[in-house]
Amino acid sequence: MKKIIEKLRIKLRNYNPKLNEECGVFGVSNILDASALTALGLHALQHRGQEGCGIVSFDGSQYHSEKRYGLVGDNFNKEKVLKKLPGKYAIGHNRYSTTGGTALRNIQPFFADTNAGGIGVAHNGNLTNAITLRNELVKEGAIFYTTSDTEVIVQLIAKSKRSKTIDKIIDAIFHIQGGYALVMMTKNILIGLRDPYGIRPLVIGKLKNSYVFASETCALDIIGAKFVREVENGEIVYVENDELKSLKPFSPKKVRPCVFEYIYFSRPDSILNGKTAYEYRKNFGTQLAKEDNIEADIVVPVPDSGNAAALGYAQEKKLPFDLGLIRNHYVGRTFIEPSQKIRSLGVKLKLNANLSVINDKKIILIDDSLVRGTTSHKIVKMLYNAGAKEVHVRIASPEIKFPDFYGVDMPTRKELLAANNSVKEICDFINAKSLKYLSINGLYKAMGFEKRNETYPQLTDHYFTGDYPVKPIDELGDDKITQLSLLSTASNN
Ligand code: AMP
């Protein structure tokens, strides 16, 4: 017994409730081959999460669900699997999580039977009051099957006293806080919604007479759907009888999308607020060059995250852009590895120096962001070992000093290099000749704003400023996490 309690204590200490990370969501309504289209959409959103994927479909009388570990292309590529997902309605989910809860049961979409019928739920984002809500629900007698905060939403929908599903959903979202984009499906409606600040992204597309909801526009392109518009912040859209309807139940808030979608997370070809992520990133590089005065021979990107910014920087400075690092495309994102040791190995697996380009050169090395410093530290060393004369690191975003609670994998302050070190100290740590970050107003300028609006910031930019639009209210008191940890223990077995 003592041993079990000790094991539980360790679990409690190590438990990380952030389970719904930078996922990708997708849904289609009333169209032939709905699950095949969903598989394609998820494939285009693969960069948003590679741990697991799932699809729920509805065939007119029954729901079907398939969930798998790993990549969409390895799991939903066969007729055999897609045949198990018949029907004209489908939603899908790509999952990314940092630690714990890697059980198949945590892979989405979730499905539940309510007194208004079945409902499938796919969620991107993180709730900042999930633990508090979960404890209240447990006190009222709810039983949780997974460790994911998405199940809190499902339970809230199920327990609502309203009779129509859409009203139950509205009831539920009045309770939740944080950054979230949800795609849901019942037997006759497809629903999409975004949190009141529009922190997490969601777009609407149209394919023939059918509507499509997806995290990013690249998922519309792959199936030939036309981009209609973004779901607005705090808006609920739903498709009923092929008609798109919109509700805005929240009191209006100024939109504040997550800046990291622009800097790193979205695929470069996805359109965010009228421009491709690629254009924004190139502009970050251009602006960084304007703020910089270093002499060098070539500009080298950290592929692929630094490509667009490096191009913008090189063009602005009229310096040659060259591929000094070659990427192995058969390795996932290095961040995906939960432990620091494996993550640093990942950098080596992924990149190698291109000798002919870097030998004897003064190099400006550009990446989109610096978080723990793992990538820069390894690459600078790699470039010097390959004969670089000087390596000047330039980061196309400001110093990351604060963690995230809205669904981006951004570690605790302890692990964030810029939270605890000066630029000079970081430069020494990564062994670069010099280091410079894009300024915060430069970032806003590059996005087309005059500067950051200090009263109503245009973006969710807490990473750099500590300004959180939604205050995280969950406190990890012992009594609050006991229930979760027990579940976490079960799911990891
Ligand atoms: P680090 O190596 O810890 O300094 O992290 C910086 C590298 O990770 C950069 O190459 C970024 O492109 C990438 N990166 C930054 N933020 C994230 C994130 N939330 N998830 C995955 N990768 C990231």
Boltz pocket constraint, residues with backbone or C-beta under 6 A from the ligand:
constraints:
  - pocket:
      binder: B
      contacts: [[A, 264], [A, 302], [A, 305], [A, 306], [A, 333], [A, 335], [A, 336], [A, 367], [A, 368], [A, 369], [A, 370], [A, 371], [A, 372], [A, 373], [A, 374], [A, 375], [A, 376], [A, 408], [A, 409], [A, 410]]
      max_distance: 6.0
